Amino acid sequence: MRNALLGLAGVAAFLLLLETVPHTGLVDDRYLPPFSEMARALGDSAGTAEFWQALGDTLRTWGTGLALAFAAGTAAGMVIGSVPALRDATASTIEFLRPIPAVALIPLAVLLYGTGMEATLILVVYSAFWQVLMQVLAGVADVDPVARDTARSFRFRHRTRALRLVWPTTLPYAVTGFRLAASVALILTITGELIIGTPGLGRLIAVAQTSGAVAPLYGLVIVTGLLGVVVNLSARLLERRVLRWHPSVRQETAR
């Protein structure tokens, strides 16, 4: 409760500063309007069907890209991590591709799909995939070697080893990868909409910027920030529910 109150006090102080600074003349209110104007513009936007359509488009692109990236990253990580020769063979390729910024793929995405949702989806899947893959690879490598050798000695099937031995160890890593990928996917969703012009909140921000609607622009930026907070909190809640049996979550709950 104390931490929550301190957090609310910090937010209130920031909003008060945001409201006060433009009135003092330190910042030109043409470029940074008071928070009350931002909130009013946001309320006006929330009363339109266009806003909710854009929010739905953003959530659909984000959710689709995150689901594809998580499924692909988990499957690839389990297969690559379980075969030492395959992991050694793909290590250099992974380390080469992983640092490439997803925004560098924008020209290719536009060339292939124009300004449709698929163009932004490429960026989302590419960026989120590596977050999941690297975590799953780390989880597979963390399997107890004694347990692995024991399962091999008893001639367990590959499927049994994967489900009963590898996956329980890898699950906490996979959930962490999902949480990281959720935030990254949202960032790339907004970025793609902003630069490519894919339908969503990012495109509304770009339209507000080109039309000089400063207060509505800041209002939409606030919405994207709140959306990021909701995504992060939801991912943490999911992590606690899925890993309620894990010692780290049980200790955190006890505190």
PyRosetta script that sets phi, psi and omega in degrees:
from pyrosetta import init, pose_from_sequence

init()
pose = pose_from_sequence("MRNALLGLAGVAAFLLLLETVPHTGLVDDRYLPPFSEMARALGDSAGTAEFWQALGDTLRTWGTGLALAFAAGTAAGMVIGSVPALRDATASTIEFLRPIPAVALIPLAVLLYGTGMEATLILVVYSAFWQVLMQVLAGVADVDPVARDTARSFRFRHRTRALRLVWPTTLPYAVTGFRLAASVALILTITGELIIGTPGLGRLIAVAQTSGAVAPLYGLVIVTGLLGVVVNLSARLLERRVLRWHPSVRQETAR")
pose.set_psi(1, -39.5)
pose.set_omega(1, 179.4)
pose.set_phi(2, -63.5)
pose.set_psi(2, -43.4)
pose.set_omega(2, 179.1)
pose.set_phi(3, -64.9)
pose.set_psi(3, -38.5)
pose.set_omega(3, 179.0)
pose.set_phi(4, -64.6)
pose.set_psi(4, -41.6)
pose.set_omega(4, 178.7)
pose.set_phi(5, -65.7)
pose.set_psi(5, -39.9)
pose.set_omega(5, 177.1)
pose.set_phi(6, -64.2)
pose.set_psi(6, -39.3)
pose.set_omega(6, 177.4)
pose.set_phi(7, -63.5)
pose.set_psi(7, -43.5)
pose.set_omega(7, 177.7)
pose.set_phi(8, -64.4)
pose.set_psi(8, -37.8)
pose.set_omega(8, 178.0)
pose.set_phi(9, -64.2)
pose.set_psi(9, -39.3)
pose.set_omega(9, 177.9)
pose.set_phi(10, -64.1)
pose.set_psi(10, -42.2)
pose.set_omega(10, 178.3)
pose.set_phi(11, -64.5)
pose.set_psi(11, -43.3)
pose.set_omega(11, 179.5)
pose.set_phi(12, -62.2)
pose.set_psi(12, -40.8)
pose.set_omega(12, 179.0)
pose.set_phi(13, -64.6)
pose.set_psi(13, -40.4)
pose.set_omega(13, 178.7)
pose.set_phi(14, -64.4)
pose.set_psi(14, -43.4)
pose.set_omega(14, 179.5)
pose.set_phi(15, -65.7)
pose.set_psi(15, -37.6)
pose.set_omega(15, 176.3)
pose.set_phi(16, -63.2)
pose.set_psi(16, -41.3)
pose.set_omega(16, 176.8)
pose.set_phi(17, -63.9)
pose.set_psi(17, -40.9)
pose.set_omega(17, 179.6)
pose.set_phi(18, -65.8)
pose.set_psi(18, -29.5)
pose.set_omega(18, 178.3)
pose.set_phi(19, -80.3)
pose.set_psi(19, -33.7)
pose.set_omega(19, -172.5)
pose.set_phi(20, -83.7)
pose.set_psi(20, -42.0)
pose.set_omega(20, -172.7)
pose.set_phi(21, -55.5)
pose.set_psi(21, -47.0)
pose.set_omega(21, -179.7)
pose.set_phi(22, -61.1)
pose.set_psi(22, -30.7)
pose.set_omega(22, -179.8)
pose.set_phi(23, -74.3)
pose.set_psi(23, -21.7)
pose.set_omega(23, -179.0)
pose.set_phi(24, -80.7)
pose.set_psi(24, -14.7)
pose.set_omega(24, -178.2)
pose.set_phi(25, 87.7)
pose.set_psi(25, 0.0)
pose.set_omega(25, 178.1)
pose.set_phi(26, -67.3)
pose.set_psi(26, -29.3)
pose.set_omega(26, 178.5)
pose.set_phi(27, -128.6)
pose.set_psi(27, 139.3)
pose.set_omega(27, 178.6)
pose.set_phi(28, -68.3)
pose.set_psi(28, 120.8)
pose.set_omega(28, -177.1)
pose.set_phi(29, -69.4)
pose.set_psi(29, -6.6)
pose.set_omega(29, 173.6)
pose.set_phi(30, -71.0)
pose.set_psi(30, -24.3)
pose.set_omega(30, -179.0)
pose.set_phi(31, -109.3)
pose.set_psi(31, -21.7)
pose.set_omega(31, 176.2)
pose.set_phi(32, -139.9)
pose.set_psi(32, 85.4)
pose.set_omega(32, -179.3)
pose.set_phi(33, -71.1)
pose.set_psi(33, 161.8)
pose.set_omega(33, 176.9)
pose.set_phi(34, -59.8)
pose.set_psi(34, 156.8)
pose.set_omega(34, -178.5)
pose.set_phi(35, -61.4)
pose.set_psi(35, -32.2)
pose.set_omega(35, -179.7)
pose.set_phi(36, -61.4)
pose.set_psi(36, -37.6)
pose.set_omega(36, 177.3)
pose.set_phi(37, -69.1)
pose.set_psi(37, -38.7)
pose.set_omega(37, 176.9)
pose.set_phi(38, -61.2)
pose.set_psi(38, -46.1)
pose.set_omega(38, -178.6)
pose.set_phi(39, -64.5)
pose.set_psi(39, -38.7)
pose.set_omega(39, 178.5)
pose.set_phi(40, -65.3)
pose.set_psi(40, -43.0)
pose.set_omega(40, 178.6)
pose.set_phi(41, -64.9)
pose.set_psi(41, -37.4)
pose.set_omega(41, 178.4)
pose.set_phi(42, -66.0)
pose.set_psi(42, -40.1)
pose.set_omega(42, 176.8)
pose.set_phi(43, -62.3)
pose.set_psi(43, -39.8)
pose.set_omega(43, 177.5)
pose.set_phi(44, -65.0)
pose.set_psi(44, -41.1)
pose.set_omega(44, 179.6)
pose.set_phi(45, -65.6)
pose.set_psi(45, -38.6)
pose.set_omega(45, -178.2)
pose.set_phi(46, -66.8)
pose.set_psi(46, -15.5)
pose.set_omega(46, 178.7)
pose.set_phi(47, -88.1)
pose.set_psi(47, 4.1)
pose.set_omega(47, -178.4)
pose.set_phi(48, -108.9)
pose.set_psi(48, 151.1)
pose.set_omega(48, 177.5)
pose.set_phi(49, -70.6)
pose.set_psi(49, -28.1)
pose.set_omega(49, -178.8)
pose.set_phi(50, -61.9)
pose.set_psi(50, -40.2)
pose.set_omega(50, -179.9)
pose.set_phi(51, -62.6)
pose.set_psi(51, -47.6)
pose.set_omega(51, -177.3)
pose.set_phi(52, -69.7)
pose.set_psi(52, -32.6)
pose.set_omega(52, 175.0)
pose.set_phi(53, -64.7)
pose.set_psi(53, -42.6)
pose.set_omega(53, 178.8)
pose.set_phi(54, -65.4)
pose.set_psi(54, -41.1)
pose.set_omega(54, 178.1)
pose.set_phi(55, -62.4)
pose.set_psi(55, -41.8)
pose.set_omega(55, 177.7)
pose.set_phi(56, -63.9)
pose.set_psi(56, -39.7)
pose.set_omega(56, 178.0)
pose.set_phi(57, -63.3)
pose.set_psi(57, -42.3)
pose.set_omega(57, 179.0)
pose.set_phi(58, -62.9)
pose.set_psi(58, -46.4)
pose.set_omega(58, -179.9)
pose.set_phi(59, -65.3)
pose.set_psi(59, -35.6)
pose.set_omega(59, 179.8)
pose.set_phi(60, -67.8)
pose.set_psi(60, -44.9)
pose.set_omega(60, 178.3)
pose.set_phi(61, -63.5)
pose.set_psi(61, -44.9)
pose.set_omega(61, 179.9)
pose.set_phi(62, -61.9)
pose.set_psi(62, -48.7)
pose.set_omega(62, -177.1)
pose.set_phi(63, -65.6)
pose.set_psi(63, -41.1)
pose.set_omega(63, 178.8)
pose.set_phi(64, -64.9)
pose.set_psi(64, -46.8)
pose.set_omega(64, -179.8)
pose.set_phi(65, -63.9)
pose.set_psi(65, -40.3)
pose.set_omega(65, -179.9)
pose.set_phi(66, -66.0)
pose.set_psi(66, -41.9)
pose.set_omega(66, 179.7)
pose.set_phi(67, -63.7)
pose.set_psi(67, -44.5)
pose.set_omega(67, 179.4)
pose.set_phi(68, -64.0)
pose.set_psi(68, -43.3)
pose.set_omega(68, -178.4)
pose.set_phi(69, -66.1)
pose.set_psi(69, -40.3)
pose.set_omega(69, -179.0)
pose.set_phi(70, -67.3)
pose.set_psi(70, -43.5)
pose.set_omega(70, 179.6)
pose.set_phi(71, -63.8)
pose.set_psi(71, -46.5)
pose.set_omega(71, -178.5)
pose.set_phi(72, -68.0)
pose.set_psi(72, -42.6)
pose.set_omega(72, -178.9)
pose.set_phi(73, -66.2)
pose.set_psi(73, -39.3)
pose.set_omega(73, 179.3)
pose.set_phi(74, -67.6)
pose.set_psi(74, -46.4)
pose.set_omega(74, -179.3)
pose.set_phi(75, -63.5)
pose.set_psi(75, -46.7)
pose.set_omega(75, -179.4)
pose.set_phi(76, -64.9)
pose.set_psi(76, -40.5)
pose.set_omega(76, -179.7)
pose.set_phi(77, -65.2)
pose.set_psi(77, -40.2)
pose.set_omega(77, 178.7)
pose.set_phi(78, -65.3)
pose.set_psi(78, -42.3)
pose.set_omega(78, -178.6)
pose.set_phi(79, -70.5)
pose.set_psi(79, -49.9)
pose.set_omega(79, -177.4)
pose.set_phi(80, -65.6)
pose.set_psi(80, -43.3)
pose.set_omega(80, -177.6)
pose.set_phi(81, -68.4)
pose.set_psi(81, -25.6)
pose.set_omega(81, -177.3)
pose.set_phi(82, -83.5)
pose.set_psi(82, -13.6)
pose.set_omega(82, -179.3)
pose.set_phi(83, -117.2)
pose.set_psi(83, 102.0)
pose.set_omega(83, -176.2)
pose.set_phi(84, -54.6)
pose.set_psi(84, -40.6)
pose.set_omega(84, -179.7)
pose.set_phi(85, -64.3)
pose.set_psi(85, -39.3)
pose.set_omega(85, 179.0)
pose.set_phi(86, -68.3)
pose.set_psi(86, -37.4)
pose.set_omega(86, 178.9)
pose.set_phi(87, -66.2)
pose.set_psi(87, -41.7)
pose.set_omega(87, 178.0)
pose.set_phi(88, -65.0)
pose.set_psi(88, -36.9)
pose.set_omega(88, -177.3)
pose.set_phi(89, -71.2)
pose.set_psi(89, -29.8)
pose.set_omega(89, -176.8)
pose.set_phi(90, -99.9)
pose.set_psi(90, -4.0)
pose.set_omega(90, -175.1)
pose.set_phi(91, -59.9)
pose.set_psi(91, -45.9)
pose.set_omega(91, -177.9)
pose.set_phi(92, -65.8)
pose.set_psi(92, -41.0)
pose.set_omega(92, 179.5)
pose.set_phi(93, -63.7)
pose.set_psi(93, -43.3)
pose.set_omega(93, 179.2)
pose.set_phi(94, -62.4)
pose.set_psi(94, -45.3)
pose.set_omega(94, -178.9)
pose.set_phi(95, -68.1)
pose.set_psi(95, -22.4)
pose.set_omega(95, 176.2)
pose.set_phi(96, -80.0)
pose.set_psi(96, -42.0)
pose.set_omega(96, -175.1)
pose.set_phi(97, -80.7)
pose.set_psi(97, -34.4)
pose.set_omega(97, -172.9)
pose.set_phi(98, -60.0)
pose.set_psi(98, -40.8)
pose.set_omega(98, -177.8)
pose.set_phi(99, -76.4)
pose.set_psi(99, -8.0)
pose.set_omega(99, -178.8)
pose.set_phi(100, -66.4)
pose.set_psi(100, 122.4)
pose.set_omega(100, 179.7)
pose.set_phi(101, -64.2)
pose.set_psi(101, 139.0)
pose.set_omega(101, -179.3)
pose.set_phi(102, -63.0)
pose.set_psi(102, -31.0)
pose.set_omega(102, -179.1)
pose.set_phi(103, -65.4)
pose.set_psi(103, -19.9)
pose.set_omega(103, 177.3)
pose.set_phi(104, -68.8)
pose.set_psi(104, -15.8)
pose.set_omega(104, 179.6)
pose.set_phi(105, -89.2)
pose.set_psi(105, 0.2)
pose.set_omega(105, -177.2)
pose.set_phi(106, -58.6)
pose.set_psi(106, -47.0)
pose.set_omega(106, 178.4)
pose.set_phi(107, -57.6)
pose.set_psi(107, -41.0)
pose.set_omega(107, 178.6)
pose.set_phi(108, -66.4)
pose.set_psi(108, -42.3)
pose.set_omega(108, -179.4)
pose.set_phi(109, -63.3)
pose.set_psi(109, -42.8)
pose.set_omega(109, 178.7)
pose.set_phi(110, -66.2)
pose.set_psi(110, -38.6)
pose.set_omega(110, 179.4)
pose.set_phi(111, -63.0)
pose.set_psi(111, -37.3)
pose.set_omega(111, -176.8)
pose.set_phi(112, -81.6)
pose.set_psi(112, -42.5)
pose.set_omega(112, -170.0)
pose.set_phi(113, -125.9)
pose.set_psi(113, 5.6)
pose.set_omega(113, 179.9)
pose.set_phi(114, 66.7)
pose.set_psi(114, -133.2)
pose.set_omega(114, -179.3)
pose.set_phi(115, -106.5)
pose.set_psi(115, 18.6)
pose.set_omega(115, 179.6)
pose.set_phi(116, -75.0)
pose.set_psi(116, 172.6)
pose.set_omega(116, -178.2)
pose.set_phi(117, -60.4)
pose.set_psi(117, -30.8)
pose.set_omega(117, -177.3)
pose.set_phi(118, -61.2)
pose.set_psi(118, -33.0)
pose.set_omega(118, -179.1)
pose.set_phi(119, -63.1)
pose.set_psi(119, -47.7)
pose.set_omega(119, 178.0)
pose.set_phi(120, -69.8)
pose.set_psi(120, -31.8)
pose.set_omega(120, 179.9)
pose.set_phi(121, -61.3)
pose.set_psi(121, -35.7)
pose.set_omega(121, 177.1)
pose.set_phi(122, -59.7)
pose.set_psi(122, -44.4)
pose.set_omega(122, -179.5)
pose.set_phi(123, -65.0)
pose.set_psi(123, -43.0)
pose.set_omega(123, -177.2)
pose.set_phi(124, -64.5)
pose.set_psi(124, -48.4)
pose.set_omega(124, -177.9)
pose.set_phi(125, -64.8)
pose.set_psi(125, -42.6)
pose.set_omega(125, -177.7)
pose.set_phi(126, -62.9)
pose.set_psi(126, -45.7)
pose.set_omega(126, -176.4)
pose.set_phi(127, -71.6)
pose.set_psi(127, -40.7)
pose.set_omega(127, -177.5)
pose.set_phi(128, -75.9)
pose.set_psi(128, -28.7)
pose.set_omega(128, -178.2)
pose.set_phi(129, -57.6)
pose.set_psi(129, -44.3)
pose.set_omega(129, -176.0)
pose.set_phi(130, -68.4)
pose.set_psi(130, -32.7)
pose.set_omega(130, 177.6)
pose.set_phi(131, -61.4)
pose.set_psi(131, -42.9)
pose.set_omega(131, -179.3)
pose.set_phi(132, -73.6)
pose.set_psi(132, -46.0)
pose.set_omega(132, -175.6)
pose.set_phi(133, -58.7)
pose.set_psi(133, -47.2)
pose.set_omega(133, -176.3)
pose.set_phi(134, -65.5)
pose.set_psi(134, -36.7)
pose.set_omega(134, 178.7)
pose.set_phi(135, -69.1)
pose.set_psi(135, -41.7)
pose.set_omega(135, 179.7)
pose.set_phi(136, -66.3)
pose.set_psi(136, -40.0)
pose.set_omega(136, 176.8)
pose.set_phi(137, -60.2)
pose.set_psi(137, -41.1)
pose.set_omega(137, 177.6)
pose.set_phi(138, -65.4)
pose.set_psi(138, -37.4)
pose.set_omega(138, 179.2)
pose.set_phi(139, -67.5)
pose.set_psi(139, -41.8)
pose.set_omega(139, 177.9)
pose.set_phi(140, -63.8)
pose.set_psi(140, -39.1)
pose.set_omega(140, 179.5)
pose.set_phi(141, -68.9)
pose.set_psi(141, -18.2)
pose.set_omega(141, -176.5)
pose.set_phi(142, -89.1)
pose.set_psi(142, 0.7)
pose.set_omega(142, 179.0)
pose.set_phi(143, -62.4)
pose.set_psi(143, 135.9)
pose.set_omega(143, -179.6)
pose.set_phi(144, -57.3)
pose.set_psi(144, 119.4)
pose.set_omega(144, -178.8)
pose.set_phi(145, -61.7)
pose.set_psi(145, -32.4)
pose.set_omega(145, 177.8)
pose.set_phi(146, -64.5)
pose.set_psi(146, -44.3)
pose.set_omega(146, 178.3)
pose.set_phi(147, -65.1)
pose.set_psi(147, -38.3)
pose.set_omega(147, 178.3)
pose.set_phi(148, -63.1)
pose.set_psi(148, -45.5)
pose.set_omega(148, 179.7)
pose.set_phi(149, -65.9)
pose.set_psi(149, -35.9)
pose.set_omega(149, 178.7)
pose.set_phi(150, -64.8)
pose.set_psi(150, -44.0)
pose.set_omega(150, 178.4)
pose.set_phi(151, -62.9)
pose.set_psi(151, -37.8)
pose.set_omega(151, 178.4)
pose.set_phi(152, -68.7)
pose.set_psi(152, -37.9)
pose.set_omega(152, 179.6)
pose.set_phi(153, -64.7)
pose.set_psi(153, -36.3)
pose.set_omega(153, 178.7)
pose.set_phi(154, -84.1)
pose.set_psi(154, 6.2)
pose.set_omega(154, 175.7)
pose.set_phi(155, 57.1)
pose.set_psi(155, 43.3)
pose.set_omega(155, 174.2)
pose.set_phi(156, -65.7)
pose.set_psi(156, 146.5)
pose.set_omega(156, 176.4)
pose.set_phi(157, -66.8)
pose.set_psi(157, 157.7)
pose.set_omega(157, 179.6)
pose.set_phi(158, -60.2)
pose.set_psi(158, -39.5)
pose.set_omega(158, -179.9)
pose.set_phi(159, -64.8)
pose.set_psi(159, -42.1)
pose.set_omega(159, 179.5)
pose.set_phi(160, -64.7)
pose.set_psi(160, -41.7)
pose.set_omega(160, 178.3)
pose.set_phi(161, -63.0)
pose.set_psi(161, -41.0)
pose.set_omega(161, -178.4)
pose.set_phi(162, -65.2)
pose.set_psi(162, -42.9)
pose.set_omega(162, -175.3)
pose.set_phi(163, -81.1)
pose.set_psi(163, -36.0)
pose.set_omega(163, -172.5)
pose.set_phi(164, -96.8)
pose.set_psi(164, -21.5)
pose.set_omega(164, -175.3)
pose.set_phi(165, -118.2)
pose.set_psi(165, -55.3)
pose.set_omega(165, -173.3)
pose.set_phi(166, -73.7)
pose.set_psi(166, -46.9)
pose.set_omega(166, -173.7)
pose.set_phi(167, -65.3)
pose.set_psi(167, -43.5)
pose.set_omega(167, 177.5)
pose.set_phi(168, -59.1)
pose.set_psi(168, -34.9)
pose.set_omega(168, 177.5)
pose.set_phi(169, -73.3)
pose.set_psi(169, -35.2)
pose.set_omega(169, -175.3)
pose.set_phi(170, -81.4)
pose.set_psi(170, -24.0)
pose.set_omega(170, -173.9)
pose.set_phi(171, -53.9)
pose.set_psi(171, -47.5)
pose.set_omega(171, 178.4)
pose.set_phi(172, -59.1)
pose.set_psi(172, -37.5)
pose.set_omega(172, 177.4)
pose.set_phi(173, -67.0)
pose.set_psi(173, -41.3)
pose.set_omega(173, -179.8)
pose.set_phi(174, -64.1)
pose.set_psi(174, -39.7)
pose.set_omega(174, 179.0)
pose.set_phi(175, -66.8)
pose.set_psi(175, -38.9)
pose.set_omega(175, 175.0)
pose.set_phi(176, -62.2)
pose.set_psi(176, -41.8)
pose.set_omega(176, 176.6)
pose.set_phi(177, -61.4)
pose.set_psi(177, -38.3)
pose.set_omega(177, 177.4)
pose.set_phi(178, -63.3)
pose.set_psi(178, -43.8)
pose.set_omega(178, -179.5)
pose.set_phi(179, -63.0)
pose.set_psi(179, -43.2)
pose.set_omega(179, 177.8)
pose.set_phi(180, -66.0)
pose.set_psi(180, -41.8)
pose.set_omega(180, -178.2)
pose.set_phi(181, -66.3)
pose.set_psi(181, -32.1)
pose.set_omega(181, -178.7)
pose.set_phi(182, -61.9)
pose.set_psi(182, -44.4)
pose.set_omega(182, 179.2)
pose.set_phi(183, -69.2)
pose.set_psi(183, -44.0)
pose.set_omega(183, 179.9)
pose.set_phi(184, -62.9)
pose.set_psi(184, -40.9)
pose.set_omega(184, 179.7)
pose.set_phi(185, -62.4)
pose.set_psi(185, -38.5)
pose.set_omega(185, 178.4)
pose.set_phi(186, -66.1)
pose.set_psi(186, -41.9)
pose.set_omega(186, 178.9)
pose.set_phi(187, -59.8)
pose.set_psi(187, -46.5)
pose.set_omega(187, -178.4)
pose.set_phi(188, -71.7)
pose.set_psi(188, -28.0)
pose.set_omega(188, 175.4)
pose.set_phi(189, -63.8)
pose.set_psi(189, -49.7)
pose.set_omega(189, 179.1)
pose.set_phi(190, -64.6)
pose.set_psi(190, -40.3)
pose.set_omega(190, 179.9)
pose.set_phi(191, -62.0)
pose.set_psi(191, -45.6)
pose.set_omega(191, 179.0)
pose.set_phi(192, -62.4)
pose.set_psi(192, -42.0)
pose.set_omega(192, 178.7)
pose.set_phi(193, -65.7)
pose.set_psi(193, -36.3)
pose.set_omega(193, -178.1)
pose.set_phi(194, -70.7)
pose.set_psi(194, -42.5)
pose.set_omega(194, -174.2)
pose.set_phi(195, -91.7)
pose.set_psi(195, -45.8)
pose.set_omega(195, -176.9)
pose.set_phi(196, -79.1)
pose.set_psi(196, -35.3)
pose.set_omega(196, -176.8)
pose.set_phi(197, 98.2)
pose.set_psi(197, 18.5)
pose.set_omega(197, 175.6)
pose.set_phi(198, -64.3)
pose.set_psi(198, 141.1)
pose.set_omega(198, -179.6)
pose.set_phi(199, -56.2)
pose.set_psi(199, 134.4)
pose.set_omega(199, 179.3)
pose.set_phi(200, 155.2)
pose.set_psi(200, -172.6)
pose.set_omega(200, -179.0)
pose.set_phi(201, -63.2)
pose.set_psi(201, -36.3)
pose.set_omega(201, 179.7)
pose.set_phi(202, -59.8)
pose.set_psi(202, -40.4)
pose.set_omega(202, 179.1)
pose.set_phi(203, -68.5)
pose.set_psi(203, -36.6)
pose.set_omega(203, 175.5)
pose.set_phi(204, -61.8)
pose.set_psi(204, -38.5)
pose.set_omega(204, 176.9)
pose.set_phi(205, -62.9)
pose.set_psi(205, -43.1)
pose.set_omega(205, 178.9)
pose.set_phi(206, -63.8)
pose.set_psi(206, -40.0)
pose.set_omega(206, 178.4)
pose.set_phi(207, -65.2)
pose.set_psi(207, -43.0)
pose.set_omega(207, 178.1)
pose.set_phi(208, -63.0)
pose.set_psi(208, -37.1)
pose.set_omega(208, 179.9)
pose.set_phi(209, -67.3)
pose.set_psi(209, -45.0)
pose.set_omega(209, -178.7)
pose.set_phi(210, -70.2)
pose.set_psi(210, -27.9)
pose.set_omega(210, -179.9)
pose.set_phi(211, -89.8)
pose.set_psi(211, -2.2)
pose.set_omega(211, 178.2)
pose.set_phi(212, 76.0)
pose.set_psi(212, 18.3)
pose.set_omega(212, 178.3)
pose.set_phi(213, -85.4)
pose.set_psi(213, 84.6)
pose.set_omega(213, -170.9)
pose.set_phi(214, -68.7)
pose.set_psi(214, -49.2)
pose.set_omega(214, -178.4)
pose.set_phi(215, -61.0)
pose.set_psi(215, -47.6)
pose.set_omega(215, 175.4)
pose.set_phi(216, -60.6)
pose.set_psi(216, -33.5)
pose.set_omega(216, 177.9)
pose.set_phi(217, -60.8)
pose.set_psi(217, -49.3)
pose.set_omega(217, 179.2)
pose.set_phi(218, -64.4)
pose.set_psi(218, -34.9)
pose.set_omega(218, 177.8)
pose.set_phi(219, -61.7)
pose.set_psi(219, -41.0)
pose.set_omega(219, 178.1)
pose.set_phi(220, -69.3)
pose.set_psi(220, -35.2)
pose.set_omega(220, 176.0)
pose.set_phi(221, -63.1)
pose.set_psi(221, -39.4)
pose.set_omega(221, 177.1)
pose.set_phi(222, -62.1)
pose.set_psi(222, -39.7)
pose.set_omega(222, 178.9)
pose.set_phi(223, -62.3)
pose.set_psi(223, -43.6)
pose.set_omega(223, 179.1)
pose.set_phi(224, -63.8)
pose.set_psi(224, -36.7)
pose.set_omega(224, 176.6)
pose.set_phi(225, -65.0)
pose.set_psi(225, -44.4)
pose.set_omega(225, 177.3)
pose.set_phi(226, -63.4)
pose.set_psi(226, -37.4)
pose.set_omega(226, 177.8)
pose.set_phi(227, -62.8)
pose.set_psi(227, -39.8)
pose.set_omega(227, 176.8)
pose.set_phi(228, -63.1)
pose.set_psi(228, -40.1)
pose.set_omega(228, 178.0)
pose.set_phi(229, -63.6)
pose.set_psi(229, -43.9)
pose.set_omega(229, 179.6)
pose.set_phi(230, -63.1)
pose.set_psi(230, -42.0)
pose.set_omega(230, 179.4)
pose.set_phi(231, -62.4)
pose.set_psi(231, -44.8)
pose.set_omega(231, -178.9)
pose.set_phi(232, -65.2)
pose.set_psi(232, -44.9)
pose.set_omega(232, 179.6)
pose.set_phi(233, -65.6)
pose.set_psi(233, -38.9)
pose.set_omega(233, 179.2)
pose.set_phi(234, -65.5)
pose.set_psi(234, -40.5)
pose.set_omega(234, 178.8)
pose.set_phi(235, -65.5)
pose.set_psi(235, -39.2)
pose.set_omega(235, 178.0)
pose.set_phi(236, -67.5)
pose.set_psi(236, -38.5)
pose.set_omega(236, 177.9)
pose.set_phi(237, -64.2)
pose.set_psi(237, -42.7)
pose.set_omega(237, 177.4)
pose.set_phi(238, -62.9)
pose.set_psi(238, -39.1)
pose.set_omega(238, 178.9)
pose.set_phi(239, -62.0)
pose.set_psi(239, -42.5)
pose.set_omega(239, 179.6)
pose.set_phi(240, -66.6)
pose.set_psi(240, -36.8)
pose.set_omega(240, -178.7)
pose.set_phi(241, -72.5)
pose.set_psi(241, -42.7)
pose.set_omega(241, -178.2)
pose.set_phi(242, -69.8)
pose.set_psi(242, -36.7)
pose.set_omega(242, -175.8)
pose.set_phi(243, -106.2)
pose.set_psi(243, 31.3)
pose.set_omega(243, -178.9)
pose.set_phi(244, -63.6)
pose.set_psi(244, -20.0)
pose.set_omega(244, 177.8)
pose.set_phi(245, -84.6)
pose.set_psi(245, -13.9)
pose.set_omega(245, -174.5)
pose.set_phi(246, -76.4)
pose.set_psi(246, 140.8)
pose.set_omega(246, -177.8)
pose.set_phi(247, -57.1)
pose.set_psi(247, -38.3)
pose.set_omega(247, -177.6)
pose.set_phi(248, -63.8)
pose.set_psi(248, -41.6)
pose.set_omega(248, 179.3)
pose.set_phi(249, -70.8)
pose.set_psi(249, -38.3)
pose.set_omega(249, 179.5)
pose.set_phi(250, -65.8)
pose.set_psi(250, -39.1)
pose.set_omega(250, 177.7)
pose.set_phi(251, -66.9)
pose.set_psi(251, -39.9)
pose.set_omega(251, 179.5)
pose.set_phi(252, -65.3)
pose.set_psi(252, -39.9)
pose.set_omega(252, 178.0)
pose.set_phi(253, -65.3)
pose.set_psi(253, -38.1)
pose.set_omega(253, 179.7)
pose.set_phi(254, -65.4)
pose.set_psi(254, -34.9)
pose.set_omega(254, 178.4)
pose.set_phi(255, -68.8)
pose.dump_pdb("model.pdb")
